[in-house]
Amino acid sequence: MGLPWWLLLVYLRHSVKVGPSAFNYNETTHWKDHFPMCGGPMQSPVSLTATRLALSRTPTLKFADGLEDGEVEFVNTGREIKLKLMPKNRKLPLLHLISYSKPTLGIYTFAQMHFHWGATPEEHGSEHSIGDKYTDAEAHFVFFNTRYGSFKDAVRHFDGLLVLGVMLEGSENKNQFFFPTLGMEKGVQHLAVPGGKFREKLDLSPVQDLLKRAVRRFYSYHGSLTTPPCNPVVSWMVSANPMAISGDFLRALRGRVFEDDDGNQLLVNNRRPVQPDTRSCHHAAHQHRRVVSVLAGLRAAQRRGDRSPRLGEMAESAGRAERALRSPPAPVLSCRRAGSAVTARLKSKRQTYRAGMIRLQSC
């Protein structure tokens, strides 16, 4: 039996730091035996459906100056290829992402990106699926909540991280927008074994174009890290439109990168299977938007002169629900309960008030 969410709150605050750990992608079902949070609620990845499409405002991306004089550090961690992207001023983060709605509400600082991929073109490499459809690979852009100051501290809080996922399909067609691989295939020989790394100076402007495309339309939900210790601290944004990536790049990943020092075991199929979706409410940003819409209509009616006690009582209930949905992601598990208070009040009043008033909606 998995950990209850309230116990996770305590466990997170006293958990060990996230770092290299002994785990195997061939034994994902046993992760929970050594990392308890991997057996808890709100685990990722999940199968994404239309109910999780974000209806909220597109997030703002604020990039550092000097992208054209950027630098990338590539590292084979033994579990993935990790990229650190740096602008001209190497001490500054590449960008900040500002999100305006749950479950991704907040300002996030970019930390790193990495890839997940399969062993062959016939074996999927993505962790998430969209409508039960997987892709050849998946890129993750990892951010931490700026309010916590560092990635290390952010992983201890339910609203600590944001990960932007981009689904990738291998392609040989050069006449289309390609996911920028930043020259990694040219230096892949340096990444053959764990600990292998190299740096490349190059223009990072293509990353800016990529991310602007990725956030135009996306799925959103609250989940976890997809590697142990599986902290349920991630606000996920997964781009709804898969992107093409160079077939040469995928072949280099599948055939020239190893997870052991002896070069015997290829680093492939580094993805966690889809997890059961036990979340108790649908996309929180959508629900919050509906509550705010009802609340705005009720208050507008009051300004126009309707002073009925019942209307004031309903506006107060909608206000309480709005505040509940604005609270940190831990109440994601209880947002259905928060919304039910409004539902009970508003359902019985699903009628049109006199001219100029909105038709009330239930949450």
N, C-alpha and C positions, 0 to 999 in steps of 0.2 A: 504494500500500500504506500502511495506517495505521501510526501510531506504536505500537511495542510498549509494554505497560504499564510495564515497568521504566524505559524512557526517559522516559515521562511523569512519573515521580517526580522525575527531574532537571529536566525542562523546567518543571514546576510551580514548583519552588523559585526558578527564575530568570526566570519569566515576567513579562510586564508586567502592570500592574494592570488589573482589570476596569473598564471605563468606556465612554463613548460611542465607538463605532467605526463605520467605514464598512462597512455590510453591507446587503444587500437581501434581503427575504423572497421575491423572485421568482427568486433565484439561490442557493438553499440548497445545491444540489449543488456549488457552487464555493466555499463557505465554507472548505473544507479547503485551498484553494490559497493563501489569505491567513492562515488561522488553523489551524495544523497539528493542534491538538488536536481540531478538528471532524472529522478523519478518523481519529481514534484509537478505542480500545475504550471500552466502557461509556458509549455516547452515549444521550442522551434526546431526545425522548420514545420510549416503546415501547408496544406493544400489550399490555395487561395481561390475564392469565388467572388462573384459580383457583389455579394453583401459586404465585402470588405473594401470595395473601391472607395477611395477618399473623395468626399464631396466638398471638402473645405478648400480654403484659399491656398494657392501654390506657395510653397515655402520660398523664402528669399535666400539667395546664395551670395555671400560677400567674400570675394577673393582678395588675397593679398596682392600688393603691387609687385611687379617684376616677374610675372609668370614666364616671360620669354627667356629669362636667364635662370631658369629653374634647374633642379637637380633631383634625381631619383636614386634611392638606395634599394636594391633588390636583395632579399635574404631567403635562403631555403631553411625553414625552421624544422624540417623533418615531418611536418604535418601539412604545410602549405607554402606557397611563395608569397612573402609579405613585401609590400612596397611602402616606403616612406617618401612622400612627395614634399619637396621643399621649394619655396619661392626664392627670389634673389637674396632676401635677408633670411639666411638659414635658421635663424632663431625664431622666426614667426611661423604660425600655422598656415597651411595652404589656404584655408577658408573657414568661415563660420556659416552654419545653416540656421536660419531663423524660421521656426514653425509656429503657426498661429492657432492650432487646434489639437485636441487630444486625438490619439494617445501620444502624439509627438510634440506637444506644446513645449516650447522652450528655445533657448539659444545653445547651439552645440558647436564644439570645436573639433575640426578634423584631426584624427590621430594616425590612421593607416588604412591601407586597402590590401585585400588578398583575394585569391582565387580558389574555387572548388571545381574539379573536373573529373570526367570519367576515364575509363581505360581504353575504350574504343569508340568510334562513331556510333556504334549500336548501343552502347551503355551510356545512360544519361549521367551528366556531371552536376547538374543543378541540385540544390537542396530543396528549394521550394518548387511547387508545381502550380500552374495556372490552369484551372479547369481540368485537373488531372493530367496536364501536359507538361513534361519536363523538357529541358534544353541541354545542350552539350556541356555548358559550363555556367558558372554564376560568379560574378564579382561582388564583393562586399566593401563598401566604403564605411569605415567605422569612425563614429564621432562620440565624444563624451560631453555630458551636460556641463556647460561652462560654470554653473553655480558651484560645482564641486572642485574646481581648480585643477584636477588631474584625472587621468584615466584610472589610476590606482585607487583613488578615493571614490570615483563615480561607480565602479562595479559593486559597491556595497549599498547602493540605493536603487529603489525600484524605477526611478526615472533617470537613472545614471547614464545610459547609453542610447544612441540612435544608430541604426545600421541601414544604409541605403543599398538595397540589392538590385543588381542588374542582370537579367537573364541573358545568356549569350548563345548564339547559334553559329556554328562554323560555316564559312562561306568562301568560295573562290571568286566570286563576282567583285571585281575591283571598282565597279561603277556604283557604289553605294556608300553610305556613311558607315565606317568601321569603328568599332571600339578601339581606342588608342592603346596599343601595347607598349608604347614608350621605349621601343628598342630592346625589349627584354630578350627576344629570340636571338638577337645578335650576340648576347653574352651569356647564353644559357649554359655554356660549358662551365662557367664559374659557379653555377647553382646546382651542379650535379649531385652533391652530397650535403647532408645537414651541416649547417654552419657556413656553407658557401655563400659568398656575397660579392657584389660589385656595385659601383656607382657610375652614373651616366649623367652628364650635363646636357640638358635639352629644353626645348620650348614646351611648357605645360599648358599652353592655351587650348590644345585639343581636349584636355580634361575639363576645362571650363565649358566648352561646347557640349561635351558628353553629359555632364551633370545637369545642365539646363534642359536638355532633352529628357533626361531620366525623370525629372520631377514634374513634368507637365501633367502626367496622369499616373497614379500609383495606387497600390493596395497598402493598407495600413492596419496594424494590429499590435498589441503588446505581447511580447514573448521573451525568449531567452537567448543566451549565447548558444551556438550550435556545437560547441566543444566543451568538455569538462572544464570547470565545475558546473556549467549550465546555469549560471545565475539568471533568474527571471527578471532582468533589469533592462531589457532592450525594447525600445520603441522602433518597430520595423516599418520601413517604407520600401516596397518592392515595385520597381517600375513595371507598369502594365504592358509595355511594349518591348519585347525582346529585341536585342541589337545583334548585328552581325559582327563576327570577329574573324580574323585571319585564320584560314585553315592551317597555314604553316605554323602559326603560333600554337595552335592546339596540338599539332603533331609533335612539336618540340616539347611541350609539357608531358605528353603521354609517353614519349620514348627516350627522353634524355635527362630526366630529373628523378633522383632516387631518395628513398626515405632511410637508407642505412649507409654507413660509412664504407662498406665493401662494394657498394654498387650492385647488389644482388636483387633488391626489392624496389621495383619502380614505385614512385609516389603517384598513385592513381586512385580513383574512387574515394577521394577524401571528402566524402559528404555523409552527413547524418540522415537517416531515413525520415520521412514525414512522420510527425508525432500526432497522437490523438488530440483533437481540439476540444479541450474541456472548458473553455472560457464561457462564462455564464451570461455574457451580453454581446450584442453585435457592435459594430464599429462605433466607438464612443464619440468621434467627431461628428458623425451623422446625428446621433442622438442629442448631443449638445446643441447642434444647430437647430433642431426641431424645438427643443425646449426654449431656446433663446427667441425663436420666431413667435411661439405662443406668448412668451413673457412680453415681448415688444408690442404685440397686438393688444394684450390686456392693459398695458400701461397707456397705450395710445387712446384706448377707449375711455380710461379714467380722465385723461387730459381733456377729452372732448366733453366731459361733463357727467358721465355716468358714475354715480357715487354709491351704487348698490353695495351693501355689505358682502354679498356673495361674490361679486366681481373682485373686490379687494382681497377676500380670503383666497380666491383662486390665484390671483397675482402673487400673493405671498408664498403660496405653495410652489408655484413655478420658479420663483426666485430661490427658494431653498434647494430645489432640484438643480438649478443652474450652478449654485455654489458647490453642491456635492460633486457635480460632474467636472468642476474646475479643480478639484482636489488632486493630489498626486496619484500616480497610476495604481497604488495599492487598492483604492476603491474601484478599480476596473471590475473587480469581482463582484462588487455590490452596486454597480451603477444601475442594474435592472431594478434592484430594490429601491434605489433613490428615485428612479423614474416612475415606479409603481404608485408612489404617493400622489404624483401629479396625474397619472392615468386614472386613478380612482375618482379624483375630483373632476377631471375634465370630461371623462367619458359620459357621465350623467348629464353633462351640459353641452353635448354636441348639437348645438343649434345656432342659428344666426340671431344675434342681438339686433337692435334697431340699426338703421342705415349707417354705414361708415364703419361698423365693427367687423372684425375678422371672424371667419368660421373657426371655432376652436378645434384643435387637433389633440389627439391623445399622443403620448410619447411612445 
